[in-house]
């Protein structure tokens, strides 16, 4: 399948990232892992993705910083945020008010199937 869709996962919890990578790979996606937002930006520059999945809390560059970088590079690239933490503060405005769309927020713990369903929906909307 030479035209596989590319998913970039930015997640500092290695076991969680590898579990999602394994699941999506078995479903036919090409998956790239990054351990933090800065690594994700570097990987995106070298190998653009069709969708980005990111945690919010990561070292070096957090998820919000990554999303800002992604929006600067590709304003319409679908982004899925996986988080167990969303504080009630102004930092969430761009996440929740549509500024950074297309963007979906999934609360941890999240099943690999829920991630896949969201990826499929976002890529279908993109088509």
Secondary structure, 3 states (H helix, E strand, C coil): CCCCCEEEEECCCHHHHHHHHHHHHHCCCEEEEECCHHHHHHHHHHCCCCEEEEECCCCCCCHHHHHHHHHHHCCCCEEEEEECCCCCCHHHHHHHCCCCCCEEEEECCCCHHHHHHHHHHHHHHHC
